């Protein structure tokens, strides 16, 4: 299980990275995965959205759950 103290709110990428440093050492690493969000499943688990002004916003708790594989089905 990941840290339950992670915020469950939508934050800009730079602010969300402060909470996600355990898994993404640099902001560039986080942005790399965000750029591939349609392919790697971040969009499917609703961890990344576009704000009304077309900026990426991130839910740190959902991203952390995606990183550790929570809520995913095991391979058959």
MIKOL-246150 format. One record per residue: residue number from 1; residue in one letter; x, y negated, z negated of N, C-alpha, C in turn. Coordinates in nm, 2 decimals. Each point is the difference from the previous one (the first is absolute). Layout:
N
<mardo margu="NUM" nuke="A" n_east="X" n_north="Y" n_up="Z" ca_east="X" ca_north="Y" ca_up="Z" c_east="X" c_north="Y" c_up="Z"/>
...
END
This chain:
76
<mardo margu="1" nuke="X" n_east="0.08" n_north="0.12" n_up="0.00" ca_east="-0.08" ca_north="-0.12" ca_up="0.00" c_east="0.09" c_north="-0.12" c_up="0.00"/>
<mardo margu="2" nuke="X" n_east="-0.05" n_north="-0.11" n_up="0.06" ca_east="0.08" ca_north="-0.12" ca_up="0.01" c_east="-0.04" c_north="-0.09" c_up="-0.12"/>
<mardo margu="3" nuke="X" n_east="0.06" n_north="-0.11" n_up="-0.01" ca_east="-0.01" ca_north="-0.10" ca_up="-0.10" c_east="-0.14" c_north="-0.06" c_up="0.00"/>
<mardo margu="4" nuke="X" n_east="-0.09" n_north="0.02" n_up="-0.10" ca_east="-0.13" ca_north="-0.06" ca_up="0.00" c_east="0.00" c_north="-0.15" c_up="-0.02"/>
<mardo margu="5" nuke="X" n_east="0.11" n_north="-0.06" n_up="-0.03" ca_east="0.01" ca_north="-0.14" ca_up="-0.03" c_east="0.00" c_north="-0.08" c_up="0.13"/>
<mardo margu="6" nuke="X" n_east="0.01" n_north="0.07" n_up="0.12" ca_east="0.00" ca_north="-0.07" ca_up="0.13" c_east="-0.13" c_north="-0.07" c_up="0.02"/>
<mardo margu="7" nuke="X" n_east="0.00" n_north="-0.12" n_up="0.05" ca_east="-0.12" ca_north="-0.08" ca_up="0.02" c_east="-0.09" c_north="0.07" c_up="0.11"/>
<mardo margu="8" nuke="X" n_east="-0.12" n_north="0.00" n_up="-0.02" ca_east="-0.10" ca_north="0.05" ca_up="0.10" c_east="-0.07" c_north="-0.12" c_up="0.06"/>
<mardo margu="9" nuke="X" n_east="0.08" n_north="-0.08" n_up="0.06" ca_east="-0.06" ca_north="-0.12" ca_up="0.07" c_east="0.08" c_north="-0.02" c_up="0.13"/>
<mardo margu="10" nuke="X" n_east="-0.05" n_north="-0.09" n_up="0.09" ca_east="0.06" ca_north="-0.02" ca_up="0.13" c_east="0.10" c_north="-0.12" c_up="-0.02"/>
<mardo margu="11" nuke="X" n_east="0.13" n_north="0.03" n_up="0.04" ca_east="0.10" ca_north="-0.09" ca_up="-0.01" c_east="0.08" c_north="-0.02" c_up="0.13"/>
<mardo margu="12" nuke="X" n_east="0.06" n_north="-0.12" n_up="0.02" ca_east="0.09" ca_north="-0.02" ca_up="0.11" c_east="0.12" c_north="0.10" c_up="-0.01"/>
<mardo margu="13" nuke="X" n_east="0.06" n_north="0.03" n_up="0.12" ca_east="0.11" ca_north="0.10" ca_up="0.00" c_east="0.11" c_north="-0.03" c_up="-0.10"/>
<mardo margu="14" nuke="X" n_east="0.04" n_north="-0.13" n_up="0.00" ca_east="0.12" ca_north="-0.04" ca_up="-0.08" c_east="-0.04" c_north="0.03" c_up="-0.15"/>
<mardo margu="15" nuke="X" n_east="-0.12" n_north="-0.03" n_up="-0.04" ca_east="-0.04" ca_north="0.01" ca_up="-0.14" c_east="-0.01" c_north="0.15" c_up="-0.03"/>
<mardo margu="16" nuke="X" n_east="-0.06" n_north="0.08" n_up="0.09" ca_east="-0.03" ca_north="0.14" ca_up="-0.02" c_east="0.14" c_north="0.07" c_up="-0.01"/>
<mardo margu="17" nuke="X" n_east="0.10" n_north="-0.04" n_up="0.07" ca_east="0.13" ca_north="0.06" ca_up="0.00" c_east="0.06" c_north="0.00" c_up="-0.14"/>
<mardo margu="18" nuke="X" n_east="-0.03" n_north="-0.10" n_up="-0.08" ca_east="0.06" ca_north="-0.01" ca_up="-0.13" c_east="-0.05" c_north="0.12" c_up="-0.09"/>
<mardo margu="19" nuke="X" n_east="-0.13" n_north="0.04" n_up="0.03" ca_east="-0.05" ca_north="0.11" ca_up="-0.08" c_east="0.04" c_north="0.14" c_up="0.06"/>
<mardo margu="20" nuke="X" n_east="0.04" n_north="0.00" n_up="0.13" ca_east="0.03" ca_north="0.12" ca_up="0.07" c_east="0.15" c_north="0.03" c_up="0.01"/>
<mardo margu="21" nuke="X" n_east="0.08" n_north="-0.07" n_up="-0.07" ca_east="0.15" ca_north="0.02" ca_up="0.01" c_east="0.05" c_north="0.14" c_up="-0.03"/>
<mardo margu="22" nuke="X" n_east="-0.08" n_north="0.07" n_up="-0.08" ca_east="0.04" ca_north="0.14" ca_up="-0.04" c_east="0.01" c_north="0.08" c_up="0.13"/>
<mardo margu="23" nuke="X" n_east="-0.09" n_north="-0.02" n_up="0.09" ca_east="-0.01" ca_north="0.08" ca_up="0.13" c_east="0.07" c_north="-0.07" c_up="0.12"/>
<mardo margu="24" nuke="X" n_east="-0.01" n_north="-0.13" n_up="0.00" ca_east="0.06" ca_north="-0.08" ca_up="0.11" c_east="0.10" c_north="-0.09" c_up="-0.05"/>
<mardo margu="25" nuke="X" n_east="0.13" n_north="0.03" n_up="0.02" ca_east="0.11" ca_north="-0.08" ca_up="-0.06" c_east="0.00" c_north="-0.14" c_up="0.06"/>
<mardo margu="26" nuke="X" n_east="-0.03" n_north="-0.01" n_up="0.12" ca_east="0.01" ca_north="-0.13" ca_up="0.07" c_east="-0.14" c_north="-0.03" c_up="0.06"/>
<mardo margu="27" nuke="X" n_east="-0.02" n_north="-0.13" n_up="0.01" ca_east="-0.13" ca_north="-0.04" ca_up="0.07" c_east="0.00" c_north="0.04" c_up="0.14"/>
<mardo margu="28" nuke="X" n_east="0.11" n_north="0.01" n_up="0.07" ca_east="0.01" ca_north="0.05" ca_up="0.13" c_east="-0.05" c_north="0.14" c_up="0.01"/>
<mardo margu="29" nuke="X" n_east="0.03" n_north="0.09" n_up="-0.09" ca_east="-0.04" ca_north="0.13" ca_up="0.00" c_east="-0.15" c_north="0.01" c_up="-0.01"/>
<mardo margu="30" nuke="X" n_east="-0.06" n_north="-0.08" n_up="-0.09" ca_east="-0.15" ca_north="0.00" ca_up="-0.01" c_east="-0.06" c_north="-0.05" c_up="0.13"/>
<mardo margu="31" nuke="X" n_east="0.06" n_north="-0.11" n_up="0.06" ca_east="-0.06" ca_north="-0.05" ca_up="0.12" c_east="0.01" c_north="0.10" c_up="0.12"/>
<mardo margu="32" nuke="X" n_east="0.11" n_north="0.08" n_up="-0.01" ca_east="0.01" ca_north="0.11" ca_up="0.10" c_east="-0.12" c_north="0.09" c_up="0.00"/>
<mardo margu="33" nuke="X" n_east="-0.03" n_north="0.05" n_up="-0.12" ca_east="-0.11" ca_north="0.09" ca_up="-0.01" c_east="-0.14" c_north="-0.07" c_up="0.02"/>
<mardo margu="34" nuke="X" n_east="-0.01" n_north="-0.13" n_up="-0.03" ca_east="-0.12" ca_north="-0.07" ca_up="0.03" c_east="-0.02" c_north="-0.02" c_up="0.15"/>
<mardo margu="35" nuke="X" n_east="0.11" n_north="-0.01" n_up="0.07" ca_east="-0.01" ca_north="-0.02" ca_up="0.15" c_east="-0.05" c_north="0.13" c_up="0.06"/>
<mardo margu="36" nuke="X" n_east="0.02" n_north="0.11" n_up="-0.06" ca_east="-0.05" ca_north="0.13" ca_up="0.05" c_east="-0.12" c_north="0.05" c_up="-0.07"/>
<mardo margu="37" nuke="X" n_east="-0.08" n_north="-0.09" n_up="-0.06" ca_east="-0.11" ca_north="0.03" ca_up="-0.08" c_east="-0.11" c_north="0.09" c_up="0.07"/>
<mardo margu="38" nuke="X" n_east="-0.02" n_north="-0.02" n_up="0.13" ca_east="-0.10" ca_north="0.07" ca_up="0.07" c_east="0.04" c_north="0.15" c_up="0.01"/>
<mardo margu="39" nuke="X" n_east="0.13" n_north="0.02" n_up="0.02" ca_east="0.05" ca_north="0.14" ca_up="0.03" c_east="0.03" c_north="0.07" c_up="-0.13"/>
<mardo margu="40" nuke="X" n_east="0.05" n_north="-0.06" n_up="-0.11" ca_east="0.04" ca_north="0.07" ca_up="-0.12" c_east="-0.11" c_north="0.02" c_up="-0.10"/>
<mardo margu="41" nuke="X" n_east="-0.12" n_north="-0.06" n_up="0.02" ca_east="-0.11" ca_north="0.03" ca_up="-0.09" c_east="-0.03" c_north="-0.11" c_up="-0.10"/>
<mardo margu="42" nuke="X" n_east="0.08" n_north="-0.11" n_up="0.00" ca_east="-0.03" ca_north="-0.11" ca_up="-0.10" c_east="-0.14" c_north="-0.06" c_up="0.03"/>
<mardo margu="43" nuke="X" n_east="-0.03" n_north="-0.02" n_up="0.12" ca_east="-0.13" ca_north="-0.05" ca_up="0.04" c_east="-0.11" c_north="0.10" c_up="-0.04"/>
<mardo margu="44" nuke="X" n_east="0.02" n_north="0.12" n_up="0.02" ca_east="-0.10" ca_north="0.11" ca_up="-0.03" c_east="-0.03" c_north="0.00" c_up="-0.15"/>
<mardo margu="45" nuke="X" n_east="0.09" n_north="-0.02" n_up="-0.08" ca_east="-0.02" ca_north="0.00" ca_up="-0.15" c_east="-0.04" c_north="-0.14" c_up="-0.05"/>
<mardo margu="46" nuke="X" n_east="-0.02" n_north="-0.09" n_up="0.09" ca_east="-0.04" ca_north="-0.14" ca_up="-0.03" c_east="0.09" c_north="-0.07" c_up="-0.10"/>
<mardo margu="47" nuke="X" n_east="0.13" n_north="0.02" n_up="0.03" ca_east="0.11" ca_north="-0.07" ca_up="-0.08" c_east="0.04" c_north="-0.13" c_up="0.05"/>
<mardo margu="48" nuke="X" n_east="-0.03" n_north="-0.02" n_up="0.13" ca_east="0.04" ca_north="-0.12" ca_up="0.07" c_east="-0.12" c_north="-0.06" c_up="0.08"/>
<mardo margu="49" nuke="X" n_east="-0.01" n_north="-0.13" n_up="-0.01" ca_east="-0.11" ca_north="-0.07" ca_up="0.07" c_east="0.05" c_north="-0.13" c_up="0.06"/>
<mardo margu="50" nuke="X" n_east="-0.07" n_north="-0.05" n_up="0.09" ca_east="0.02" ca_north="-0.14" ca_up="0.05" c_east="-0.09" c_north="-0.09" c_up="-0.07"/>
<mardo margu="51" nuke="X" n_east="0.06" n_north="-0.11" n_up="-0.05" ca_east="-0.08" ca_north="-0.10" ca_up="-0.07" c_east="-0.08" c_north="-0.08" c_up="0.10"/>
<mardo margu="52" nuke="X" n_east="-0.10" n_north="-0.08" n_up="-0.04" ca_east="-0.07" ca_north="-0.08" ca_up="0.09" c_east="0.08" c_north="-0.10" c_up="0.09"/>
<mardo margu="53" nuke="X" n_east="0.12" n_north="-0.03" n_up="-0.05" ca_east="0.09" ca_north="-0.09" ca_up="0.08" c_east="0.11" c_north="0.09" c_up="0.08"/>
<mardo margu="54" nuke="X" n_east="-0.03" n_north="0.13" n_up="0.01" ca_east="0.08" ca_north="0.09" ca_up="0.08" c_east="0.14" c_north="0.03" c_up="-0.05"/>
<mardo margu="55" nuke="X" n_east="0.01" n_north="0.00" n_up="-0.13" ca_east="0.13" ca_north="0.03" ca_up="-0.07" c_east="-0.02" c_north="0.14" c_up="-0.07"/>
<mardo margu="56" nuke="X" n_east="0.10" n_north="0.08" n_up="0.00" ca_east="0.00" ca_north="0.13" ca_up="-0.07" c_east="-0.01" c_north="-0.02" c_up="-0.15"/>
<mardo margu="57" nuke="X" n_east="-0.09" n_north="0.07" n_up="-0.06" ca_east="-0.01" ca_north="0.01" ca_up="-0.14" c_east="0.00" c_north="0.15" c_up="-0.04"/>
<mardo margu="58" nuke="X" n_east="0.06" n_north="0.02" n_up="-0.12" ca_east="0.03" ca_north="0.14" ca_up="-0.04" c_east="-0.06" c_north="0.02" c_up="-0.14"/>
<mardo margu="59" nuke="X" n_east="-0.05" n_north="0.12" n_up="-0.02" ca_east="-0.04" ca_north="0.04" ca_up="-0.14" c_east="0.11" c_north="0.09" c_up="-0.05"/>
<mardo margu="60" nuke="X" n_east="0.08" n_north="-0.05" n_up="-0.10" ca_east="0.11" ca_north="0.08" ca_up="-0.05" c_east="-0.03" c_north="0.13" c_up="-0.06"/>
<mardo margu="61" nuke="X" n_east="-0.11" n_north="0.01" n_up="-0.06" ca_east="-0.04" ca_north="0.13" ca_up="-0.06" c_east="-0.03" c_north="0.11" c_up="0.11"/>
<mardo margu="62" nuke="X" n_east="-0.07" n_north="-0.05" n_up="0.11" ca_east="-0.03" ca_north="0.10" ca_up="0.10" c_east="0.13" c_north="0.03" c_up="0.08"/>
<mardo margu="63" nuke="X" n_east="0.09" n_north="-0.09" n_up="0.02" ca_east="0.13" ca_north="0.03" ca_up="0.07" c_east="0.08" c_north="0.10" c_up="-0.08"/>
<mardo margu="64" nuke="X" n_east="0.00" n_north="-0.02" n_up="-0.13" ca_east="0.08" ca_north="0.09" ca_up="-0.09" c_east="-0.07" c_north="0.14" c_up="0.00"/>
<mardo margu="65" nuke="X" n_east="-0.13" n_north="0.01" n_up="0.01" ca_east="-0.06" ca_north="0.13" ca_up="0.01" c_east="0.03" c_north="0.07" c_up="0.13"/>
<mardo margu="66" nuke="X" n_east="0.01" n_north="-0.08" n_up="0.11" ca_east="0.04" ca_north="0.05" ca_up="0.13" c_east="0.14" c_north="0.05" c_up="0.00"/>
<mardo margu="67" nuke="X" n_east="0.09" n_north="-0.07" n_up="-0.07" ca_east="0.14" ca_north="0.04" ca_up="-0.01" c_east="0.01" c_north="0.13" c_up="-0.06"/>
<mardo margu="68" nuke="X" n_east="-0.06" n_north="0.02" n_up="-0.12" ca_east="0.01" ca_north="0.13" ca_up="-0.07" c_east="-0.09" c_north="0.11" c_up="0.05"/>
<mardo margu="69" nuke="X" n_east="-0.08" n_north="-0.03" n_up="0.10" ca_east="-0.09" ca_north="0.10" ca_up="0.06" c_east="-0.12" c_north="0.03" c_up="-0.07"/>
<mardo margu="70" nuke="X" n_east="-0.05" n_north="-0.09" n_up="-0.09" ca_east="-0.12" ca_north="0.03" ca_up="-0.07" c_east="-0.12" c_north="-0.02" c_up="0.10"/>
<mardo margu="71" nuke="X" n_east="-0.10" n_north="0.09" n_up="-0.01" ca_east="-0.12" ca_north="-0.01" ca_up="0.08" c_east="0.02" c_north="0.06" c_up="0.14"/>
<mardo margu="72" nuke="X" n_east="0.12" n_north="0.06" n_up="0.03" ca_east="0.02" ca_north="0.06" ca_up="0.12" c_east="-0.03" c_north="0.15" c_up="-0.01"/>
<mardo margu="73" nuke="X" n_east="-0.04" n_north="0.06" n_up="0.11" ca_east="-0.03" ca_north="0.14" ca_up="0.00" c_east="0.13" c_north="0.08" c_up="0.02"/>
<mardo margu="74" nuke="X" n_east="0.01" n_north="0.11" n_up="-0.06" ca_east="0.12" ca_north="0.09" ca_up="0.02" c_east="-0.01" c_north="0.07" c_up="0.14"/>
<mardo margu="75" nuke="X" n_east="0.11" n_north="0.02" n_up="0.05" ca_east="0.01" ca_north="0.07" ca_up="0.13" c_east="-0.05" c_north="0.14" c_up="-0.02"/>
<mardo margu="76" nuke="X" n_east="-0.07" n_north="0.05" n_up="0.10" ca_east="-0.05" ca_north="0.14" ca_up="0.00" c_east="0.11" c_north="0.10" c_up="0.03"/>
END
